[in-house]
Amino acid sequence: MRIGVAPHRLWPPSADETDDAVETARTAEELGFDHVIASGHLLAGDVGVTPDPLVLLSAVAGATRRIRLITSVLVLALYDPVVLAHQTATLDRLSRGRFVLGVGTGWDTAEFAAVGASFAGRGRRTDEQLAVVRRLWRGEEGAPRLGVPPHTPGGPPVWIGGHSDAALRRTLRYGDAWHGSGVDAAQLASVRSRLAELPTERDPASIELTAGALLLPPGFTAAVDHPSRLLGGTRASAESVREELGRLAEAGLSALSLWLPVDAHALPDALAWTAEEVLRHRP
């Protein structure tokens, strides 16, 4: 199982808490994590501030050499697909193929209003934009030629977020992986079954299952109220986290992305604990 982390604490209340995100990503690479993730909110809101994911991951790409770079997730319907295809192709090229585009349909109506986009119909537009992005990455006949093509042949991998049937159909149509949030092994197995039941011309087994999760290491205090279940339970131990990772692996999880809901000053120690007690014992 591939395990990655966010390069800043979950939902920082102020922008200065993200100032060390690039250094934290470098530390994550040194500790052996597989990837870093960046979420995609345009506006500050009740849950805090969020750096632009493509700018953040571009900075991380220049400061690292191995670790992969994943948007988890970028709200595709807020972007012009041609501009986004060029931005992501550039990031994939400059990072030598380390970029993964994770996308979702979004939930914050204020963000859609801020860019003059309709909240209604965002799922349909996401499908249409994914088709455009894929076509541009591949350089298909009749498509505009991007400023630079991606490093990865055919374009970076695409992870599709969401738990609805529409999200699963989108995954089968455009994705390389399904990307969930806070799922347990039973829910993950259900997603695999649902993917197999939907009509498709491709092999559903070719779709990777990935997910994000919250982890509060033992001995650390939560800095925010967490809305979903914690990996390993509310009183997690190294053993309980490893046991749950084993169950998730058996259910088919390929990659896990961790958010650590601790104070910014405690994040380096929390990352070190996770690397020592979890990453080195992953399934």
DOROGU-443304 format. One record per residue (C-alpha): residue number from 1; residue in one letter; x, y, z. Coordinates in steps of 0.5 Angstrom, whole numbers, plus 500, padded with zeros to 3 digits. Each point is the difference from the previous one (the first is absolute). Example, Ala and Ser with C-alpha at 12.3 -4.5 7.8 and 13.67 -1.06 7.14 Angstrom:
BEGIN
   num   residuo   east   north    up
     1         A    525     491   516
     2         S    502     507   498
//
This chain:
BEGIN
   num   residuo   east   north    up
     1         M    500     500   500
     2         R    502     507   498
     3         I    500     505   506
     4         G    500     507   499
     5         V    499     507   504
     6         A    498     507   500
     7         P    505     505   501
     8         H    497     504   505
     9         R    495     499   505
    10         L    493     498   499
    11         W    496     507   499
    12         P    505     505   502
    13         P    496     506   503
    14         S    505     505   498
    15         A    505     501   493
    16         D    506     500   504
    17         E    499     493   502
    18         T    501     498   493
    19         D    507     504   499
    20         D    504     493   502
    21         A    496     496   495
    22         V    505     499   495
    23         E    505     498   506
    24         T    495     495   503
    25         A    500     497   493
    26         R    507     499   500
    27         T    500     497   506
    28         A    495     495   498
    29         E    504     498   494
    30         E    506     499   505
    31         L    496     496   505
    32         G    498     495   494
    33         F    492     502   499
    34         D    498     499   492
    35         H    496     506   499
    36         V    498     507   502
    37         I    493     502   499
    38         A    497     507   500
    39         S    492     502   500
    40         G    497     505   495
    41         H    496     505   504
    42         L    500     507   497
    43         L    497     504   505
    44         A    502     500   508
    45         G    494     498   504
    46         D    497     497   506
    47         V    506     494   500
    48         G    505     505   499
    49         V    505     502   494
    50         T    503     496   494
    51         P    506     501   496
    52         D    498     499   492
    53         P    502     493   499
    54         L    504     501   493
    55         V    504     505   503
    56         L    502     497   506
    57         L    501     493   497
    58         S    504     504   494
    59         A    505     503   506
    60         V    500     493   503
    61         A    502     497   494
    62         G    506     505   499
    63         A    502     498   507
    64         T    500     492   500
    65         R    502     495   495
    66         R    496     494   502
    67         I    493     501   503
    68         R    494     500   496
    69         L    495     506   500
    70         I    493     499   500
    71         T    494     505   500
    72         S    495     497   505
    73         V    496     503   498
    74         L    499     506   494
    75         V    493     502   499
    76         L    501     499   492
    77         A    493     504   499
    78         L    503     506   502
    79         Y    506     500   495
    80         D    500     501   492
    81         P    502     494   498
    82         V    505     502   495
    83         V    504     504   505
    84         L    500     495   505
    85         A    502     495   495
    86         H    506     504   498
    87         Q    502     501   508
    88         T    499     493   501
    89         A    504     498   494
    90         T    506     505   502
    91         L    500     498   507
    92         D    500     492   498
    93         R    506     502   495
    94         L    504     504   505
    95         S    499     495   506
    96         R    502     494   495
    97         G    494     497   500
    98         R    498     500   508
    99         F    494     504   499
   100         V    493     497   502
   101         L    493     504   498
   102         G    495     498   505
   103         V    493     503   499
   104         G    494     501   503
   105         T    493     504   499
   106         G    500     504   506
   107         W    495     502   505
   108         D    502     508   502
   109         T    495     504   496
   110         A    504     506   502
   111         E    505     498   496
   112         F    496     499   494
   113         A    497     507   501
   114         A    507     503   500
   115         V    502     498   493
   116         G    493     501   497
   117         A    499     492   499
   118         S    493     497   501
   119         F    500     495   506
   120         A    494     496   497
   121         G    503     495   494
   122         R    507     500   503
   123         G    500     493   499
   124         R    499     500   493
   125         R    505     505   499
   126         T    505     496   503
   127         D    499     495   496
   128         E    500     504   494
   129         Q    507     504   502
   130         L    503     493   502
   131         A    499     498   493
   132         V    503     506   497
   133         V    506     500   505
   134         R    501     493   498
   135         R    500     501   492
   136         L    505     506   501
   137         W    505     496   504
   138         R    500     495   495
   139         G    500     505   494
   140         E    495     496   496
   141         E    498     502   493
   142         G    496     507   500
   143         A    502     502   507
   144         P    504     506   501
   145         R    507     499   501
   146         L    502     502   508
   147         G    506     504   501
   148         V    504     494   503
   149         P    497     493   500
   150         P    500     496   506
   151         H    506     496   502
   152         T    496     494   501
   153         P    498     497   494
   154         G    492     501   499
   155         G    500     505   506
   156         P    501     499   508
   157         P    496     495   503
   158         V    493     502   502
   159         W    496     499   507
   160         I    493     501   500
   161         G    497     502   507
   162         G    493     499   503
   163         H    496     494   502
   164         S    493     501   496
   165         D    499     495   494
   166         A    501     506   496
   167         A    507     501   502
   168         L    501     492   499
   169         R    498     501   493
   170         R    504     506   499
   171         T    506     496   503
   172         L    499     494   495
   173         R    499     505   494
   174         Y    506     504   502
   175         G    504     498   506
   176         D    506     496   501
   177         A    498     499   508
   178         W    494     502   504
   179         H    502     504   506
   180         G    495     500   506
   181         S    501     503   507
   182         G    499     497   507
   183         V    498     493   498
   184         D    501     494   504
   185         A    501     493   497
   186         A    493     498   499
   187         Q    498     507   496
   188         L    506     499   496
   189         A    498     493   498
   190         S    493     503   498
   191         V    503     505   495
   192         R    504     494   497
   193         S    493     496   499
   194         R    497     506   498
   195         L    505     502   494
   196         A    499     493   498
   197         E    493     500   499
   198         L    500     507   496
   199         P    500     499   493
   200         T    506     501   497
   201         E    505     498   494
   202         R    506     500   504
   203         D    502     495   506
   204         P    498     503   506
   205         A    505     496   504
   206         S    505     505   496
   207         I    498     505   504
   208         E    504     502   506
   209         L    497     501   507
   210         T    503     506   504
   211         A    497     504   506
   212         G    502     506   504
   213         A    500     499   508
   214         L    501     504   507
   215         L    505     497   504
   216         L    501     503   507
   217         P    506     496   503
   218         P    500     498   507
   219         G    503     505   505
   220         F    498     506   495
   221         T    494     505   502
   222         A    495     501   494
   223         A    500     508   498
   224         V    494     499   496
   225         D    493     497   501
   226         H    500     494   495
   227         P    494     499   496
   228         S    501     492   498
   229         R    503     494   503
   230         L    508     500   502
   231         L    504     494   497
   232         G    501     495   506
   233         G    495     503   504
   234         T    499     506   505
   235         R    505     497   504
   236         A    505     498   495
   237         S    506     496   501
   238         A    505     498   496
   239         E    497     493   500
   240         S    493     502   499
   241         V    503     504   494
   242         R    503     494   497
   243         E    495     496   501
   244         E    495     504   496
   245         L    505     501   495
   246         G    500     493   499
   247         R    493     499   499
   248         L    500     506   495
   249         A    505     497   496
   250         E    496     493   500
   251         A    494     504   497
   252         G    504     503   495
   253         L    503     506   502
   254         S    506     502   496
   255         A    502     507   502
   256         L    498     504   507
   257         S    501     507   501
   258         L    500     503   507
   259         W    498     507   503
   260         L    503     501   507
   261         P    495     504   504
   262         V    506     503   505
   263         D    502     507   501
   264         A    506     502   495
   265         H    505     500   505
   266         A    499     492   502
   267         L    499     498   492
   268         P    508     498   500
   269         D    499     496   506
   270         A    494     497   497
   271         L    503     499   493
   272         A    506     496   504
   273         W    495     496   504
   274         T    496     498   494
   275         A    506     498   496
   276         E    503     496   505
   277         E    494     496   503
   278         V    496     500   494
   279         L    504     501   493
   280         R    505     495   502
   281         H    495     495   502
   282         R    495     501   494
   283         P    497     494   496
//
